[in-house]
Amino acid sequence: MIKYTQPIGILSMLLMIGCCLLPWAYIPGKDIVVSGFIAEGTSFGKPGLMNLYVGVCMSIFFLLPKIWAKRTNVFFAAFNMAWALRNLILIGACMGGVCPEKKAGLYGLVFFAALGLFMTFFPNVKINKKAA
């Protein structure tokens, strides 16, 4: 499994970005479908844009065979997971007595962000031990 953590991490980031294109919630009171990049009629802005930027950075760091890149990737992955949980809480919350229907895209976002975070804990990097 440790052998495939980098490709799995990159794939999870691509799938997470794909989940940003899917519907996240349906607000029945306003008849609005919210996704990661389209949230017109709400005050959410574009909540998936940050996940997109961080996911691209994480994919680049998964590809770099440097120890500093792997350590930085853990930070980016933790931030990405926090932002995905923020989206789940914010978009899935009831506001003004109207509760949105959460869709699979929102749960997929959190799942693939968590998978990407998990994959950063097992970097596949060769460390040179120099004798002093």
C-alpha positions in Angstrom: 0.0 0.0 0.0 2.8 2.4 0.8 4.1 1.9 -2.7 0.9 3.5 -4.2 0.2 6.3 -1.8 1.4 9.0 -4.2 -0.8 7.9 -7.2 -3.8 7.3 -4.8 -3.2 10.8 -3.3 -3.2 12.4 -6.8 -6.3 10.5 -7.8 -8.1 11.5 -4.7 -7.4 15.2 -5.4 -8.7 14.8 -8.9 -11.8 13.2 -7.7 -12.2 15.8 -5.0 -12.0 18.5 -7.7 -14.6 16.6 -9.7 -16.9 16.6 -6.6 -16.7 20.4 -6.7 -18.5 20.2 -10.1 -21.3 18.0 -8.7 -24.4 19.3 -6.9 -23.7 19.7 -3.1 -27.1 20.7 -1.8 -30.6 21.6 -2.9 -32.3 24.4 -1.1 -36.1 23.8 -1.5 -37.3 27.1 -0.2 -35.4 29.1 -2.9 -35.3 26.3 -5.5 -31.5 26.6 -5.7 -28.9 23.9 -6.4 -25.5 24.7 -4.8 -22.3 23.2 -6.1 -18.7 24.0 -5.5 -18.5 26.7 -8.1 -22.1 27.8 -8.6 -24.0 29.1 -5.6 -26.0 31.9 -7.1 -28.8 33.2 -4.9 -26.9 32.5 -1.8 -24.1 34.2 0.2 -21.7 31.2 -0.1 -19.6 32.6 -3.0 -17.6 29.9 -4.7 -16.8 27.5 -1.8 -15.1 24.9 -3.9 -12.5 27.3 -5.3 -10.2 26.9 -2.3 -10.4 23.1 -2.5 -9.5 23.4 -6.2 -6.4 25.6 -5.5 -5.2 23.4 -2.6 -5.9 20.2 -4.5 -3.7 21.3 -7.4 -0.9 22.3 -5.0 -1.2 18.9 -3.2 -1.0 17.1 -6.5 2.2 18.9 -7.4 3.7 18.1 -4.0 2.7 14.5 -4.3 4.8 14.4 -7.5 7.9 16.1 -6.1 10.4 13.6 -4.6 11.7 16.0 -1.9 11.2 15.6 1.8 10.2 19.3 2.2 7.4 18.8 -0.3 6.0 15.9 1.6 6.1 17.8 4.9 4.4 20.8 3.3 1.8 18.5 1.7 0.7 17.4 5.2 0.0 21.0 6.0 -1.9 21.6 2.8 -3.9 18.4 3.3 -4.9 19.4 6.8 -6.0 22.8 5.5 -7.9 21.1 2.7 -9.7 18.8 5.1 -10.7 21.7 7.3 -12.0 23.6 4.4 -14.0 20.6 3.2 -15.5 20.2 6.7 -16.3 23.9 6.7 -18.2 23.5 3.4 -20.1 20.5 4.8 -21.1 22.4 7.9 -21.8 25.7 6.2 -23.7 24.5 3.2 -25.6 21.7 5.1 -26.8 24.0 7.9 -30.4 25.1 8.2 -30.9 28.8 7.7 -34.1 30.7 8.4 -36.0 27.5 8.9 -35.0 26.1 5.5 -32.9 22.9 5.6 -31.1 22.0 2.4 -30.9 18.5 1.0 -27.3 17.4 1.1 -26.2 15.7 -2.1 -23.5 13.1 -2.8 -21.0 15.7 -4.1 -20.7 17.3 -0.7 -20.0 13.9 1.0 -17.6 12.9 -1.8 -15.7 16.2 -1.2 -15.1 15.4 2.4 -14.3 11.7 1.7 -11.7 12.4 -0.9 -10.2 15.3 1.1 -9.8 12.8 4.0 -8.3 10.2 1.7 -5.8 12.8 0.5 -4.9 13.7 4.0 -4.4 10.0 4.9 -2.1 9.5 1.9 0.2 12.4 3.0 1.1 10.5 6.1 2.9 7.8 4.1 5.3 9.5 1.7 7.3 7.4 -0.7 10.7 9.2 -0.4 14.2 7.8 -0.3 16.3 9.4 2.5 20.0 9.5 2.1 21.9 8.7 5.3 25.3 10.3 5.1 27.9 9.1 7.6 29.6 11.9 9.4 
